[in-house]
Amino acid sequence: MPRSILACAAALLLTAVAAPARAAEAAFKAAYASAEAANAEAGKLRNQWTTAVAALAAAKKAAEAGDFDKATSEARKSEQLSRAAIFQADEQKTNWKLMEIR
């Protein structure tokens, strides 16, 4: 009887430890997919920033090492940089016409 209680406690402990790891991995996968999409869009606009590509590579490397918190952070950073590149491309698409040629 005490062994079954001990086995149940061990199983509950393992489940409690594994659940956050799966959640962190799922959060990384969502952030990475979003970052990849933003990076691809910036690439289509021919305004892909090297810092965004580097952050995306760092995210993948951290995920392969099992550090999903760092990987998620790097993926979000890459997405933000890619969104800024997209904004810059869109802004420059129209603003160049406003420049005065001297």
C-alpha positions as protocol buffer text, in pm:
chain_id: "A"
residue {
  index: 1
  type: MET
  ca { x: 0 y: 0 z: 0 }
}
residue {
  index: 2
  type: PRO
  ca { x: 269 y: 261 z: 84 }
}
residue {
  index: 3
  type: ARG
  ca { x: 443 y: 179 z: -245 }
}
residue {
  index: 4
  type: SER
  ca { x: 131 y: 263 z: -446 }
}
residue {
  index: 5
  type: ILE
  ca { x: 100 y: 596 z: -264 }
}
residue {
  index: 6
  type: LEU
  ca { x: 466 y: 666 z: -334 }
}
residue {
  index: 7
  type: ALA
  ca { x: 420 y: 570 z: -700 }
}
residue {
  index: 8
  type: CYS
  ca { x: 117 y: 800 z: -727 }
}
residue {
  index: 9
  type: ALA
  ca { x: 309 y: 1086 z: -569 }
}
residue {
  index: 10
  type: ALA
  ca { x: 599 y: 1033 z: -810 }
}
residue {
  index: 11
  type: ALA
  ca { x: 365 y: 1027 z: -1108 }
}
residue {
  index: 12
  type: LEU
  ca { x: 196 y: 1350 z: -994 }
}
residue {
  index: 13
  type: LEU
  ca { x: 534 y: 1514 z: -945 }
}
residue {
  index: 14
  type: LEU
  ca { x: 649 y: 1414 z: -1293 }
}
residue {
  index: 15
  type: THR
  ca { x: 325 y: 1543 z: -1445 }
}
residue {
  index: 16
  type: ALA
  ca { x: 358 y: 1873 z: -1260 }
}
residue {
  index: 17
  type: VAL
  ca { x: 714 y: 1916 z: -1387 }
}
residue {
  index: 18
  type: ALA
  ca { x: 640 y: 1813 z: -1747 }
}
residue {
  index: 19
  type: ALA
  ca { x: 332 y: 2033 z: -1795 }
}
residue {
  index: 20
  type: PRO
  ca { x: 514 y: 2370 z: -1778 }
}
residue {
  index: 21
  type: ALA
  ca { x: 782 y: 2239 z: -2014 }
}
residue {
  index: 22
  type: ARG
  ca { x: 517 y: 2145 z: -2271 }
}
residue {
  index: 23
  type: ALA
  ca { x: 351 y: 2484 z: -2227 }
}
residue {
  index: 24
  type: ALA
  ca { x: 683 y: 2663 z: -2278 }
}
residue {
  index: 25
  type: GLU
  ca { x: 748 y: 2457 z: -2590 }
}
residue {
  index: 26
  type: ALA
  ca { x: 402 y: 2536 z: -2726 }
}
residue {
  index: 27
  type: ALA
  ca { x: 453 y: 2908 z: -2659 }
}
residue {
  index: 28
  type: PHE
  ca { x: 786 y: 2892 z: -2842 }
}
residue {
  index: 29
  type: LYS
  ca { x: 634 y: 2717 z: -3143 }
}
residue {
  index: 30
  type: ALA
  ca { x: 363 y: 2983 z: -3171 }
}
residue {
  index: 31
  type: ALA
  ca { x: 611 y: 3270 z: -3133 }
}
residue {
  index: 32
  type: TYR
  ca { x: 853 y: 3111 z: -3381 }
}
residue {
  index: 33
  type: ALA
  ca { x: 583 y: 3059 z: -3644 }
}
residue {
  index: 34
  type: SER
  ca { x: 474 y: 3421 z: -3608 }
}
residue {
  index: 35
  type: ALA
  ca { x: 834 y: 3542 z: -3631 }
}
residue {
  index: 36
  type: GLU
  ca { x: 898 y: 3331 z: -3941 }
}
residue {
  index: 37
  type: ALA
  ca { x: 588 y: 3473 z: -4109 }
}
residue {
  index: 38
  type: ALA
  ca { x: 688 y: 3832 z: -4031 }
}
residue {
  index: 39
  type: ASN
  ca { x: 1043 y: 3765 z: -4147 }
}
residue {
  index: 40
  type: ALA
  ca { x: 916 y: 3616 z: -4473 }
}
residue {
  index: 41
  type: GLU
  ca { x: 691 y: 3917 z: -4530 }
}
residue {
  index: 42
  type: ALA
  ca { x: 986 y: 4153 z: -4473 }
}
residue {
  index: 43
  type: GLY
  ca { x: 1184 y: 3945 z: -4720 }
}
residue {
  index: 44
  type: LYS
  ca { x: 912 y: 3981 z: -4983 }
}
residue {
  index: 45
  type: LEU
  ca { x: 936 y: 4358 z: -4938 }
}
residue {
  index: 46
  type: ARG
  ca { x: 1314 y: 4329 z: -4987 }
}
residue {
  index: 47
  type: ASN
  ca { x: 1374 y: 4485 z: -4647 }
}
residue {
  index: 48
  type: GLN
  ca { x: 1480 y: 4193 z: -4431 }
}
residue {
  index: 49
  type: TRP
  ca { x: 1695 y: 4307 z: -4141 }
}
residue {
  index: 50
  type: THR
  ca { x: 2000 y: 4097 z: -4051 }
}
residue {
  index: 51
  type: THR
  ca { x: 1928 y: 4146 z: -3680 }
}
residue {
  index: 52
  type: ALA
  ca { x: 1586 y: 3984 z: -3723 }
}
residue {
  index: 53
  type: VAL
  ca { x: 1741 y: 3688 z: -3904 }
}
residue {
  index: 54
  type: ALA
  ca { x: 2006 y: 3654 z: -3632 }
}
residue {
  index: 55
  type: ALA
  ca { x: 1740 y: 3660 z: -3357 }
}
residue {
  index: 56
  type: LEU
  ca { x: 1542 y: 3393 z: -3541 }
}
residue {
  index: 57
  type: ALA
  ca { x: 1853 y: 3174 z: -3566 }
}
residue {
  index: 58
  type: ALA
  ca { x: 1924 y: 3231 z: -3195 }
}
residue {
  index: 59
  type: ALA
  ca { x: 1567 y: 3126 z: -3113 }
}
residue {
  index: 60
  type: LYS
  ca { x: 1605 y: 2803 z: -3306 }
}
residue {
  index: 61
  type: LYS
  ca { x: 1940 y: 2730 z: -3142 }
}
residue {
  index: 62
  type: ALA
  ca { x: 1800 y: 2792 z: -2793 }
}
residue {
  index: 63
  type: ALA
  ca { x: 1502 y: 2568 z: -2865 }
}
residue {
  index: 64
  type: GLU
  ca { x: 1730 y: 2288 z: -2984 }
}
residue {
  index: 65
  type: ALA
  ca { x: 1918 y: 2322 z: -2654 }
}
residue {
  index: 66
  type: GLY
  ca { x: 1588 y: 2295 z: -2465 }
}
residue {
  index: 67
  type: ASP
  ca { x: 1583 y: 2654 z: -2334 }
}
residue {
  index: 68
  type: PHE
  ca { x: 1231 y: 2742 z: -2448 }
}
residue {
  index: 69
  type: ASP
  ca { x: 1205 y: 3061 z: -2241 }
}
residue {
  index: 70
  type: LYS
  ca { x: 1508 y: 3212 z: -2413 }
}
residue {
  index: 71
  type: ALA
  ca { x: 1392 y: 3073 z: -2747 }
}
residue {
  index: 72
  type: THR
  ca { x: 1051 y: 3236 z: -2708 }
}
residue {
  index: 73
  type: SER
  ca { x: 1212 y: 3566 z: -2612 }
}
residue {
  index: 74
  type: GLU
  ca { x: 1439 y: 3558 z: -2919 }
}
residue {
  index: 75
  type: ALA
  ca { x: 1150 y: 3465 z: -3147 }
}
residue {
  index: 76
  type: ARG
  ca { x: 945 y: 3758 z: -3018 }
}
residue {
  index: 77
  type: LYS
  ca { x: 1244 y: 3987 z: -3065 }
}
residue {
  index: 78
  type: SER
  ca { x: 1281 y: 3865 z: -3423 }
}
residue {
  index: 79
  type: GLU
  ca { x: 913 y: 3925 z: -3489 }
}
residue {
  index: 80
  type: GLN
  ca { x: 932 y: 4281 z: -3352 }
}
residue {
  index: 81
  type: LEU
  ca { x: 1234 y: 4357 z: -3567 }
}
residue {
  index: 82
  type: SER
  ca { x: 1064 y: 4213 z: -3875 }
}
residue {
  index: 83
  type: ARG
  ca { x: 749 y: 4416 z: -3807 }
}
residue {
  index: 84
  type: ALA
  ca { x: 967 y: 4728 z: -3781 }
}
residue {
  index: 85
  type: ALA
  ca { x: 1129 y: 4640 z: -4114 }
}
residue {
  index: 86
  type: ILE
  ca { x: 784 y: 4598 z: -4271 }
}
residue {
  index: 87
  type: PHE
  ca { x: 675 y: 4934 z: -4131 }
}
residue {
  index: 88
  type: GLN
  ca { x: 992 y: 5096 z: -4265 }
}
residue {
  index: 89
  type: ALA
  ca { x: 941 y: 4950 z: -4612 }
}
residue {
  index: 90
  type: ASP
  ca { x: 578 y: 5063 z: -4624 }
}
residue {
  index: 91
  type: GLU
  ca { x: 665 y: 5410 z: -4499 }
}
residue {
  index: 92
  type: GLN
  ca { x: 947 y: 5456 z: -4747 }
}
residue {
  index: 93
  type: LYS
  ca { x: 730 y: 5331 z: -5029 }
}
residue {
  index: 94
  type: THR
  ca { x: 526 y: 5652 z: -5009 }
}
residue {
  index: 95
  type: ASN
  ca { x: 759 y: 5901 z: -4840 }
}
residue {
  index: 96
  type: TRP
  ca { x: 1025 y: 5899 z: -5109 }
}
residue {
  index: 97
  type: LYS
  ca { x: 781 y: 6091 z: -5328 }
}
residue {
  index: 98
  type: LEU
  ca { x: 774 y: 6375 z: -5077 }
}
residue {
  index: 99
  type: MET
  ca { x: 1146 y: 6437 z: -5099 }
}
residue {
  index: 100
  type: GLU
  ca { x: 1248 y: 6752 z: -5279 }
}
residue {
  index: 101
  type: ILE
  ca { x: 1505 y: 6703 z: -5550 }
}
residue {
  index: 102
  type: ARG
  ca { x: 1755 y: 6989 z: -5557 }
}
